[in-house]
C-alpha cells in the first residue's frame, strides 16, 4: 500500500500531468470531474470507486450530480497529497474508462 507521506509540490507536479483530467486544488488536494451518459452510470461508478477506496483504506470526497461525479482527493492525516491520492486517481481513471467503453 502506498505511504501516507505528504508529497512535495515538485513531486506532485511531476506526476499530475500523467493523470488525465486531474488538477490541483491549492496545494493540498487534486480534483477531477467525470462525465457519464446517465445518472445511474455515475452512481455505479461512485459505488465502484467506494469499493476500491475501501480496499485502500483511503476515502475520497465524491459529489454525485446529474450525469457527473466530481472527486476530490487529499490525505487529511498527512495534510495534503500523498501517493495514496495519486494511486486512487489512477484507479478511478481506469474505472471510468471501463464504465464508458
C-alpha positions in Angstrom: 0.0 0.0 0.0 1.3 3.5 -0.8 2.7 5.6 2.0 0.9 8.4 3.8 3.8 10.8 3.5 2.8 14.2 2.1 4.4 14.8 -1.3 6.3 18.0 -2.1 4.9 20.3 -4.7 7.7 19.2 -7.0 6.8 15.5 -6.6 3.1 16.3 -7.4 4.0 18.4 -10.4 6.0 15.6 -11.9 3.1 13.1 -11.6 0.0 15.2 -12.1 0.4 15.6 -15.9 0.3 11.8 -16.2 -3.1 11.7 -14.5 -5.6 12.5 -17.3 -8.1 15.1 -16.2 -6.8 15.7 -12.7 -5.8 19.2 -11.4 -4.6 20.8 -8.2 -6.8 22.4 -5.6 -4.5 24.8 -3.8 -1.6 22.6 -2.7 -3.5 20.1 -0.6 -5.8 18.2 -3.0 -6.4 17.1 -6.5 -9.8 17.1 -8.3 -11.5 15.7 -11.4 -15.0 15.7 -12.8 -16.1 12.5 -14.6 -19.0 12.6 -17.1 -21.5 9.8 -17.8 -24.3 9.1 -20.2 -26.9 8.7 -17.4 -27.3 9.4 -13.7 -27.3 5.7 -12.9 -24.0 5.2 -14.7 -22.5 7.9 -12.4 -24.0 6.2 -9.3 -22.5 2.8 -10.4 -19.1 4.5 -10.9 -19.3 6.1 -7.4 -20.1 2.6 -5.9 -17.1 1.1 -7.8 -14.9 3.9 -6.5 -16.2 3.3 -3.0 -15.2 -0.4 -3.1 -11.7 0.5 -4.5 -11.2 3.2 -1.9 -12.3 1.0 0.9 -9.8 -1.7 -0.1 -7.1 1.0 0.2 -8.5 2.4 3.4 -8.5 5.8 1.6 -11.7 7.6 1.1 -12.3 10.4 -1.5 -14.9 13.2 -1.4 -17.4 12.3 -4.1 -20.1 14.7 -5.2 -22.7 13.0 -7.5 -24.7 15.1 -9.9 -26.8 14.6 -13.0 -24.5 12.6 -15.3 -21.3 13.6 -13.5 -19.3 12.7 -10.5 -16.8 15.2 -9.0 -14.0 13.8 -7.0 -11.5 15.5 -4.6 -8.6 13.5 -3.2 -6.4 14.5 -0.2 -4.9 12.6 2.7 -6.2 14.6 5.6 -3.9 12.8 8.1 -0.9 13.9 6.1 -2.1 17.4 5.5 -2.0 17.1 1.7 -1.4 14.9 -1.3 0.2 11.5 -0.8 0.9 8.5 -3.0 -2.5 7.2 -1.8 -4.2 10.0 -3.7 -2.2 9.5 -6.8 -2.8 5.8 -6.8 -6.5 6.2 -6.2 -6.7 8.8 -9.0 -5.1 6.3 -11.4 -7.6 3.6 -10.3 -10.5 5.9 -10.7 -9.4 6.8 -14.2 -9.3 3.1 -15.1 -12.7 2.5 -13.6 -14.1 5.4 -15.6 -12.5 4.1 -18.8 -14.2 0.7 -18.2 -17.5 2.3 -17.4 -17.6 4.4 -20.5 -16.4 1.9 -23.1 
